Amino acid sequence: MKSHTHKPFTGYTMAIILVGFFGFVAAVNFTMAKYASSTFGGVVVENSYVASQEFNSWLENAKVQEALGWEITSTWRTDRRVEVTAGNVPKGATMTAKARHPLGRASEQPLTMIEQPDGRFVSQQRLPEGRWSVELIITSGTDVWRGKEALR
């Protein structure tokens, strides 16, 4: 019968294990930080203090906008144009729109929205493949509706 000899567990062995473990953790952290910083699109608000001062007026505007009862839905057509269905919006309303890539990888694109006979709005421009968010402003007289819709 063979006898197995084991090497003793030394401080050198422990040092190799610790350096390897923490080296792996540091490599994962640096990799994740690189991916996180490369996909962040930028600042959400320019000045958080000013944004906090305007918050109550934003809430009031949201209540007024909700009271309009306008139902807005954005979709992508197969020809890569943006289509906006605007329910309960008065005829003759105007719409402005701009498309933004959510990660800031593509430049902002203004969209010219053309009202269709059935009340829908369709963009003249086609958007490239990918995820986009569309910021909409619909105006009818003194009534204004603002919103952001995600397109995928």
C-alpha positions in Angstrom: 0.0 0.0 0.0 1.3 3.4 -1.0 1.5 6.2 1.5 0.6 9.7 0.3 2.7 12.5 1.6 1.0 15.9 1.8 2.9 19.1 1.6 2.4 21.3 4.6 0.1 24.4 4.3 2.5 27.3 4.6 2.2 31.0 4.7 3.5 31.1 1.1 0.5 28.9 0.0 -1.9 31.2 1.9 -0.3 34.3 0.3 -0.7 32.8 -3.2 -4.4 32.0 -2.5 -5.1 35.6 -1.1 -3.3 37.4 -3.9 -5.2 35.2 -6.5 -8.6 35.7 -4.9 -8.3 39.5 -4.4 -6.7 39.9 -7.9 -9.7 38.2 -9.4 -12.1 40.4 -7.4 -10.2 43.5 -8.5 -10.2 42.4 -12.2 -14.0 41.8 -12.1 -14.6 45.2 -10.4 -12.5 47.1 -12.9 -14.2 45.4 -15.8 -17.7 46.2 -14.5 -16.7 49.8 -13.7 -15.4 50.1 -17.3 -18.7 48.8 -18.7 -20.8 51.0 -16.4 -18.9 54.2 -17.3 -18.9 53.5 -21.0 -22.7 53.0 -21.1 -23.8 56.0 -19.0 -25.5 58.6 -21.3 -24.7 61.6 -19.2 -26.3 63.9 -16.7 -30.0 63.4 -15.8 -30.4 67.0 -14.7 -27.9 69.8 -15.1 -28.3 71.3 -11.6 -30.0 69.2 -8.9 -30.7 72.2 -6.7 -32.6 74.0 -9.5 -34.5 70.8 -10.3 -35.5 70.5 -6.7 -36.9 74.0 -6.7 -38.9 73.3 -9.8 -40.3 70.0 -8.6 -43.6 71.3 -7.3 -44.3 73.1 -10.5 -43.5 69.9 -12.4 -46.1 68.1 -10.3 -48.7 70.7 -10.9 -48.0 70.6 -14.7 -48.4 66.8 -14.6 -51.8 67.1 -12.9 -53.0 69.6 -15.5 -51.7 67.4 -18.3 -53.4 64.3 -16.8 -56.7 66.3 -16.6 -56.6 66.7 -20.4 -57.4 63.0 -20.8 -55.1 62.6 -23.9 -54.0 59.1 -24.5 -50.6 58.9 -26.3 -49.0 55.7 -27.6 -45.8 55.5 -29.6 -44.9 52.5 -31.8 -42.4 51.6 -34.4 -43.6 50.8 -37.9 -41.9 48.1 -40.0 -40.4 50.9 -42.2 -38.6 52.2 -39.0 -40.8 55.3 -38.8 -42.3 56.4 -35.5 -46.1 56.3 -35.3 -47.9 58.1 -32.5 -51.6 57.4 -31.7 -53.1 60.4 -30.0 -56.5 59.5 -28.5 -58.8 62.3 -27.3 -56.5 65.0 -28.8 -58.4 67.7 -30.7 -58.0 67.9 -34.5 -55.4 70.3 -35.7 -53.0 69.8 -32.7 -49.4 70.0 -33.5 -46.7 67.6 -32.4 -42.9 68.1 -32.1 -40.7 65.1 -31.4 -37.0 64.2 -30.9 -35.5 60.8 -30.6 -32.6 60.1 -28.2 -30.6 57.0 -27.8 -31.0 56.0 -24.2 -27.2 55.4 -23.7 -26.1 58.5 -25.6 -24.3 56.5 -28.3 -26.1 58.2 -31.2 -26.8 61.8 -31.6 -30.3 63.3 -30.9 -32.5 63.3 -33.9 -35.4 65.7 -34.4 -38.5 64.1 -35.9 -41.0 65.9 -38.2 -44.4 64.5 -37.3 -47.1 64.6 -40.0 -50.7 64.2 -38.9 -52.6 61.5 -40.8 -56.3 61.8 -41.8 -57.2 59.3 -39.0 -55.5 61.4 -36.3 -52.3 59.4 -36.0 -48.9 61.2 -36.4 -46.1 59.6 -38.4 -42.5 60.7 -38.6 -40.9 61.6 -41.9 -37.6 60.3 -40.7 -36.6 56.7 -40.2 -34.6 55.8 -37.1 -31.7 53.3 -37.1 -32.0 50.0 -35.4 -31.7 49.9 -31.6 -33.4 51.3 -28.6 -34.6 54.9 -28.7 -36.7 57.1 -26.5 -39.0 59.7 -28.1 -39.7 63.0 -26.4 -43.1 64.4 -27.5 -44.7 67.8 -27.1 -48.3 68.1 -28.3 -50.0 71.5 -28.4 -53.6 72.4 -29.0 -54.4 76.0 -28.3 -53.1 76.7 -24.8 -53.1 73.0 -23.8 -49.7 71.3 -23.8 -48.9 67.6 -23.3 -45.3 66.5 -22.7 -44.1 62.9 -22.5 -41.4 60.4 -23.2 -42.0 57.1 -24.8 -39.5 54.2 -25.1 -39.2 52.4 -28.4 -37.5 49.0 -28.8 
